[in-house]
């Protein structure tokens, strides 16, 4: 296998430009998205969205490089990099944000450390449990 300097894991799942996925993706792998995903993406790895890539839904990962478009909620535990061709619409929660000139962002941005992001996820899980307990 060729040396992979852009992703954290040795294997990368690719959704190529002629592919459209409707549904949720849950994985531990890195992803490159050049097609369309209508649904939620949750991974502990890195997500790269190419120029032709489009995500409509929630993106939750450790790092993301975006050249395409995302419409929805974005939660990145480490670094979100928005390239000059990117278009973002929705809510962003990340520890670090890098924005190139030309990137279009129509979003609410919340900057938090990785520890705070994990606490937010834990609290929302506890809130759901509390709601379930109240209705039971």
MDAnalysis code that builds the backbone (N, CA, C; Angstrom):
import MDAnalysis as mda
import numpy as np

u = mda.Universe.empty(408, n_residues=136, atom_resindex=np.repeat(np.arange(136), 3), trajectory=True)
u.add_TopologyAttr("name", ["N", "CA", "C"] * 136)
u.add_TopologyAttr("resid", np.arange(1, 137))
u.add_TopologyAttr("resname", ["UNK", "UNK", "UNK", "UNK", "UNK", "UNK", "UNK", "UNK", "UNK", "UNK", "UNK", "UNK", "UNK", "UNK", "UNK", "UNK", "UNK", "UNK", "UNK", "UNK", "UNK", "UNK", "UNK", "UNK", "UNK", "UNK", "UNK", "UNK", "UNK", "UNK", "UNK", "UNK", "UNK", "UNK", "UNK", "UNK", "UNK", "UNK", "UNK", "UNK", "UNK", "UNK", "UNK", "UNK", "UNK", "UNK", "UNK", "UNK", "UNK", "UNK", "UNK", "UNK", "UNK", "UNK", "UNK", "UNK", "UNK", "UNK", "UNK", "UNK", "UNK", "UNK", "UNK", "UNK", "UNK", "UNK", "UNK", "UNK", "UNK", "UNK", "UNK", "UNK", "UNK", "UNK", "UNK", "UNK", "UNK", "UNK", "UNK", "UNK", "UNK", "UNK", "UNK", "UNK", "UNK", "UNK", "UNK", "UNK", "UNK", "UNK", "UNK", "UNK", "UNK", "UNK", "UNK", "UNK", "UNK", "UNK", "UNK", "UNK", "UNK", "UNK", "UNK", "UNK", "UNK", "UNK", "UNK", "UNK", "UNK", "UNK", "UNK", "UNK", "UNK", "UNK", "UNK", "UNK", "UNK", "UNK", "UNK", "UNK", "UNK", "UNK", "UNK", "UNK", "UNK", "UNK", "UNK", "UNK", "UNK", "UNK", "UNK", "UNK", "UNK", "UNK", "UNK", "UNK"])
u.atoms.positions = np.array([
    [0.840, -1.180, 0.000],
    [0.000, 0.000, 0.000],
    [0.885, 1.244, 0.000],
    [0.470, 2.275, -0.716],
    [1.233, 3.518, -0.790],
    [1.229, 4.228, 0.562],
    [2.284, 4.988, 0.789],
    [2.384, 5.748, 2.028],
    [1.262, 6.781, 2.075],
    [0.541, 6.819, 3.192],
    [-0.638, 7.673, 3.308],
    [-0.359, 8.782, 4.301],
    [-0.077, 10.004, 3.805],
    [0.278, 11.106, 4.698],
    [-0.906, 11.981, 5.080],
    [-2.074, 11.768, 4.475],
    [-3.220, 12.635, 4.724],
    [-4.208, 12.069, 5.736],
    [-4.194, 10.779, 5.973],
    [-5.158, 10.158, 6.847],
    [-4.464, 9.511, 8.027],
    [-5.221, 9.336, 9.131],
    [-4.634, 8.785, 10.347],
    [-4.591, 7.257, 10.346],
    [-5.470, 6.606, 9.615],
    [-5.451, 5.141, 9.579],
    [-4.939, 4.663, 8.212],
    [-4.447, 3.423, 8.143],
    [-3.887, 2.928, 6.885],
    [-4.946, 2.691, 5.801],
    [-6.200, 2.518, 6.194],
    [-7.244, 2.299, 5.195],
    [-8.175, 3.502, 5.131],
    [-8.620, 3.818, 3.920],
    [-9.498, 4.955, 3.701],
    [-10.696, 4.473, 2.909],
    [-11.894, 4.734, 3.405],
    [-13.105, 4.407, 2.674],
    [-13.417, 5.575, 1.761],
    [-13.632, 5.290, 0.465],
    [-13.863, 6.335, -0.523],
    [-15.290, 6.234, -1.049],
    [-15.991, 7.358, -1.028],
    [-17.301, 7.459, -1.646],
    [-17.085, 8.320, -2.879],
    [-17.006, 7.669, -4.043],
    [-16.603, 8.378, -5.257],
    [-17.734, 9.206, -5.851],
    [-17.406, 10.060, -6.805],
    [-18.299, 11.115, -7.285],
    [-19.614, 10.622, -7.883],
    [-19.674, 9.411, -8.392],
    [-20.924, 8.916, -8.966],
    [-21.799, 8.194, -7.944],
    [-21.400, 8.212, -6.673],
    [-22.112, 7.485, -5.626],
    [-22.941, 8.426, -4.768],
    [-24.167, 7.996, -4.451],
    [-25.043, 8.718, -3.529],
    [-25.483, 7.730, -2.462],
    [-25.263, 8.091, -1.208],
    [-25.649, 7.238, -0.087],
    [-26.729, 7.959, 0.702],
    [-27.824, 7.258, 0.957],
    [-28.891, 7.794, 1.802],
    [-28.943, 6.904, 3.034],
    [-28.564, 7.463, 4.182],
    [-28.512, 6.691, 5.421],
    [-27.324, 7.109, 6.254],
    [-27.213, 6.530, 7.429],
    [-26.158, 6.892, 8.372],
    [-24.937, 5.999, 8.199],
    [-23.761, 6.582, 8.442],
    [-22.501, 5.848, 8.389],
    [-21.856, 5.944, 9.762],
    [-21.542, 4.789, 10.343],
    [-20.844, 4.732, 11.625],
    [-19.611, 3.869, 11.413],
    [-18.427, 4.426, 11.712],
    [-17.195, 3.713, 11.400],
    [-16.056, 4.197, 12.299],
    [-14.943, 3.499, 12.227],
    [-13.711, 3.940, 12.880],
    [-12.675, 4.321, 11.829],
    [-13.049, 4.228, 10.564],
    [-12.111, 4.465, 9.465],
    [-12.108, 5.928, 9.037],
    [-11.103, 6.268, 8.233],
    [-11.048, 7.572, 7.586],
    [-11.905, 7.503, 6.321],
    [-12.429, 8.654, 5.906],
    [-13.284, 8.713, 4.720],
    [-12.837, 9.804, 3.781],
    [-12.983, 9.544, 2.498],
    [-12.906, 10.581, 1.476],
    [-14.235, 10.552, 0.751],
    [-14.906, 11.699, 0.718],
    [-16.228, 11.776, 0.107],
    [-16.159, 12.696, -1.107],
    [-16.357, 12.117, -2.283],
    [-16.446, 12.886, -3.514],
    [-17.859, 12.821, -4.081],
    [-18.696, 11.963, -3.506],
    [-20.082, 11.826, -3.918],
    [-21.001, 12.560, -2.951],
    [-22.222, 12.050, -2.812],
    [-23.234, 12.682, -1.960],
    [-23.626, 11.737, -0.842],
    [-23.673, 12.262, 0.385],
    [-24.163, 11.506, 1.532],
    [-25.311, 12.293, 2.141],
    [-26.501, 11.681, 2.147],
    [-27.660, 12.261, 2.820],
    [-27.895, 11.430, 4.067],
    [-27.376, 11.898, 5.186],
    [-27.463, 11.163, 6.442],
    [-26.337, 11.595, 7.351],
    [-26.205, 10.912, 8.461],
    [-25.215, 11.266, 9.475],
    [-23.957, 10.427, 9.314],
    [-22.804, 11.070, 9.506],
    [-21.517, 10.384, 9.446],
    [-20.862, 10.507, 10.817],
    [-20.562, 9.369, 11.433],
    [-19.895, 9.347, 12.731],
    [-18.680, 8.435, 12.609],
    [-17.496, 8.996, 12.841],
    [-16.272, 8.205, 12.779],
    [-15.237, 8.787, 13.733],
    [-14.362, 7.940, 14.220],
    [-13.261, 8.406, 15.062],
    [-12.101, 8.869, 14.202],
    [-12.200, 8.654, 12.904],
    [-11.137, 9.014, 11.976],
    [-11.320, 10.396, 11.379],
    [-10.610, 10.609, 10.274],
    [-10.621, 11.879, 9.555],
    [-11.557, 11.776, 8.357],
    [-12.236, 12.878, 8.050],
    [-13.107, 12.929, 6.882],
    [-12.602, 14.020, 5.948],
    [-12.408, 13.655, 4.678],
    [-12.037, 14.620, 3.646],
    [-13.203, 14.679, 2.669],
    [-13.729, 15.889, 2.461],
    [-14.809, 16.079, 1.502],
    [-14.226, 16.823, 0.317],
    [-14.158, 16.126, -0.827],
    [-13.577, 16.702, -2.037],
    [-14.466, 17.773, -2.646],
    [-13.977, 18.426, -3.714],
    [-14.708, 19.522, -4.359],
    [-16.105, 19.115, -4.799],
    [-16.266, 17.884, -5.269],
    [-17.580, 17.427, -5.721],
    [-18.383, 16.766, -4.611],
    [-17.813, 16.663, -3.411],
    [-18.479, 16.008, -2.294],
    [-19.529, 16.881, -1.633],
    [-20.594, 16.229, -1.160],
    [-21.687, 16.948, -0.510],
    [-22.232, 16.089, 0.619],
    [-22.355, 16.679, 1.808],
    [-22.937, 15.991, 2.959],
    [-24.139, 16.788, 3.426],
    [-25.283, 16.114, 3.527],
    [-26.490, 16.718, 4.063],
    [-26.843, 15.909, 5.297],
    [-26.565, 16.460, 6.473],
    [-26.782, 15.741, 7.725],
    [-25.727, 16.121, 8.735],
    [-25.566, 15.294, 9.743],
    [-24.629, 15.560, 10.827],
    [-23.288, 14.889, 10.541],
    [-22.208, 15.639, 10.747],
    [-20.856, 15.104, 10.609],
    [-20.188, 15.160, 11.971],
    [-19.732, 14.007, 12.468],
    [-19.079, 13.923, 13.765],
    [-17.804, 13.099, 13.581],
    [-16.631, 13.759, 13.699],
    [-15.358, 13.063, 13.492],
    [-14.242, 13.789, 14.238],
    [-13.019, 13.255, 14.145],
    [-11.898, 13.865, 14.848],
    [-11.315, 15.040, 14.071],
    [-11.141, 14.893, 12.763],
    [-10.592, 15.946, 11.901],
    [-11.354, 15.934, 10.584],
    [-11.452, 17.117, 9.948],
    [-12.107, 17.178, 8.647],
    [-11.460, 18.247, 7.779],
    [-11.256, 17.901, 6.511],
    [-10.811, 18.841, 5.482],
    [-11.945, 18.935, 4.476],
    [-12.478, 20.145, 4.266],
    [-13.660, 20.294, 3.417],
    [-13.348, 21.192, 2.229],
    [-13.540, 20.646, 1.030],
    [-13.476, 21.429, -0.200],
    [-14.852, 21.485, -0.853],
    [-15.730, 20.585, -0.489],
    [-17.086, 20.520, -1.024],
    [-18.065, 21.262, -0.137],
    [-19.260, 20.675, 0.063],
    [-20.276, 21.358, 0.866],
    [-20.841, 20.462, 1.958],
    [-21.217, 21.108, 3.051],
    [-21.879, 20.432, 4.168],
    [-23.066, 21.293, 4.569],
    [-24.212, 20.648, 4.713],
    [-25.394, 21.316, 5.221],
    [-25.887, 20.507, 6.410],
    [-25.741, 21.072, 7.615],
    [-26.155, 20.348, 8.817],
    [-25.275, 20.678, 10.001],
    [-25.300, 19.802, 10.975],
    [-24.543, 19.992, 12.211],
    [-23.175, 19.333, 12.064],
    [-22.127, 20.087, 12.438],
    [-20.754, 19.604, 12.296],
    [-20.093, 19.616, 13.670],
    [-19.627, 18.453, 14.133],
    [-18.912, 18.347, 15.402],
    [-17.570, 17.697, 15.143],
    [-16.506, 18.495, 15.317],
    [-15.149, 18.019, 15.068],
    [-14.376, 18.141, 16.375],
    [-13.808, 17.050, 16.853],
    [-13.127, 17.079, 18.151],
    [-11.752, 17.723, 18.088],
    [-11.144, 17.807, 16.895],
    [-9.815, 18.414, 16.791],
    [-9.818, 19.584, 15.805],
    [-9.488, 19.353, 14.526],
    [-9.319, 20.460, 13.576],
    [-10.282, 20.343, 12.396],
    [-10.988, 21.437, 12.111],
    [-11.817, 21.562, 10.918],
    [-11.118, 22.534, 9.981],
    [-10.774, 22.062, 8.775],
    [-10.115, 22.904, 7.771],
    [-11.073, 23.124, 6.609],
    [-11.399, 24.399, 6.361],
    [-12.292, 24.752, 5.266],
    [-11.463, 25.328, 4.134],
    [-11.448, 24.637, 2.995],
    [-10.679, 25.069, 1.841],
    [-11.444, 26.158, 1.086],
    [-10.773, 26.809, 0.154],
    [-11.346, 27.970, -0.536],
    [-12.622, 27.653, -1.310],
    [-12.810, 26.418, -1.749],
    [-13.988, 26.041, -2.529],
    [-15.157, 25.578, -1.666],
    [-14.990, 25.509, -0.346],
    [-16.006, 24.908, 0.514],
    [-17.200, 25.823, 0.757],
    [-18.360, 25.180, 1.012],
    [-19.577, 25.891, 1.384],
    [-20.175, 25.169, 2.583],
    [-20.321, 25.881, 3.685],
    [-20.822, 25.287, 4.924],
    [-22.082, 26.026, 5.350],
    [-23.127, 25.256, 5.705],
    [-24.366, 25.836, 6.207],
    [-24.812, 24.995, 7.391],
    [-25.006, 25.641, 8.547],
    [-25.462, 24.903, 9.722],
    [-24.779, 25.357, 10.988],
    [-24.486, 24.402, 11.869],
    [-23.855, 24.672, 13.166],
    [-22.536, 23.925, 13.240],
    [-21.483, 24.634, 13.657],
    [-20.153, 24.047, 13.774],
    [-19.711, 24.083, 15.230],
    [-19.237, 22.945, 15.738],
    [-18.587, 22.867, 17.043],
    [-17.252, 22.187, 16.805],
    [-16.161, 22.882, 17.128],
    [-14.830, 22.327, 16.879],
    [-13.831, 22.889, 17.886],
    [-12.692, 22.214, 18.017],
    [-11.626, 22.706, 18.884],
    [-10.779, 23.742, 18.157],
    [-10.472, 23.493, 16.870],
    [-9.665, 24.418, 16.065],
    [-10.298, 24.555, 14.693],
    [-10.202, 25.765, 14.135],
    [-10.804, 26.044, 12.841],
    [-9.811, 26.752, 11.944],
    [-9.657, 26.246, 10.725],
    [-8.798, 26.853, 9.719],
    [-9.669, 27.165, 8.510],
    [-9.684, 28.434, 8.077],
    [-10.536, 28.839, 6.967],
    [-9.683, 29.534, 5.907],
    [-9.676, 28.982, 4.691],
    [-8.975, 29.623, 3.585],
    [-9.841, 30.734, 3.002],
    [-9.180, 31.725, 2.415],
    [-9.892, 32.809, 1.746],
    [-10.747, 32.226, 0.625],
    [-12.003, 32.643, 0.559],
    [-12.920, 32.155, -0.463],
    [-13.916, 31.139, 0.056],
    [-13.648, 30.541, 1.212],
    [-14.597, 29.585, 1.795],
    [-15.867, 30.331, 2.184],
    [-17.017, 29.717, 1.922],
    [-18.296, 30.328, 2.258],
    [-18.866, 29.633, 3.484],
    [-19.118, 30.408, 4.534],
    [-19.602, 29.850, 5.789],
    [-20.846, 30.604, 6.227],
    [-21.958, 29.882, 6.310],
    [-23.216, 30.409, 6.816],
    [-23.583, 29.524, 8.003],
    [-22.921, 29.781, 9.133],
    [-23.047, 28.856, 10.260],
    [-22.825, 29.559, 11.586],
    [-23.335, 28.941, 12.624],
    [-23.011, 29.316, 13.992],
    [-21.783, 28.502, 14.368],
    [-20.755, 29.163, 14.901],
    [-19.501, 28.475, 15.219],
    [-19.245, 28.547, 16.720],
    [-19.011, 27.383, 17.327],
    [-18.669, 27.284, 18.740],
    [-17.308, 26.623, 18.835],
    [-16.373, 27.299, 19.486],
    [-15.021, 26.762, 19.654],
    [-14.901, 26.152, 21.053],
    [-14.551, 24.879, 21.116],
    [-14.386, 24.186, 22.391],
    [-13.176, 23.263, 22.293],
    [-12.578, 22.963, 23.437],
    [-11.471, 22.010, 23.440],
    [-12.019, 20.601, 23.299],
    [-11.163, 19.663, 22.999],
    [-11.567, 18.271, 22.863],
    [-12.239, 17.737, 24.112],
    [-11.729, 18.120, 25.294],
    [-12.331, 17.671, 26.549],
    [-13.746, 18.210, 26.684],
    [-13.951, 19.476, 26.313],
    [-15.280, 20.061, 26.390],
    [-16.233, 19.378, 25.412],
    [-15.747, 19.019, 24.224],
    [-16.595, 18.346, 23.240],
    [-17.053, 17.000, 23.765],
    [-16.146, 16.255, 24.382],
    [-16.528, 14.958, 24.939],
    [-17.535, 15.142, 26.064],
    [-17.375, 16.195, 26.858],
    [-18.322, 16.473, 27.938],
    [-19.693, 16.831, 27.375],
    [-19.722, 17.582, 26.286],
    [-20.993, 17.938, 25.653],
    [-21.707, 16.688, 25.175],
    [-20.968, 15.767, 24.548],
    [-21.564, 14.525, 24.070],
    [-22.083, 13.693, 25.240],
    [-21.332, 13.631, 26.342],
    [-21.747, 12.879, 27.512],
    [-22.992, 13.500, 28.125],
    [-23.022, 14.828, 28.246],
    [-24.182, 15.505, 28.818],
    [-25.424, 15.298, 27.969],
    [-25.309, 15.350, 26.662],
    [-26.486, 15.145, 25.816],
    [-26.989, 13.717, 25.936],
    [-26.092, 12.753, 26.136],
    [-26.502, 11.371, 26.353],
    [-27.239, 11.251, 27.673],
    [-26.720, 11.922, 28.728],
    [-27.381, 11.898, 30.030],
    [-28.740, 12.576, 29.965],
    [-28.856, 13.671, 29.199],
    [-30.134, 14.358, 29.041],
    [-31.160, 13.432, 28.416],
    [-30.736, 12.658, 27.403],
    [-31.657, 11.726, 26.748],
    [-32.119, 10.655, 27.729],
    [-31.198, 10.175, 28.573],
    [-31.559, 9.173, 29.565],
    [-32.568, 9.767, 30.546],
    [-32.351, 11.014, 30.981],
    [-33.252, 11.664, 31.916],
    [-34.649, 11.802, 31.318],
    [-34.716, 12.197, 30.023],
    [-36.004, 12.338, 29.357],
    [-36.706, 11.003, 29.285],
    [-35.953, 9.935, 29.005],
    [-36.532, 8.608, 28.919],
    [-37.062, 8.161, 30.282],
    [-36.308, 8.492, 31.349],
    [-36.729, 8.133, 32.680],
    [-37.999, 8.878, 33.076],
    [-38.115, 10.128, 32.650],
    [-39.299, 10.935, 32.976],
    [-40.539, 10.387, 32.298],
    [-40.388, 9.866, 31.087],
    [-41.557, 9.381, 30.355],
    [-41.923, 7.960, 30.726],
    [-41.012, 7.262, 31.396],
    [-41.266, 5.858, 31.732],
    [-42.239, 5.736, 32.896],
])
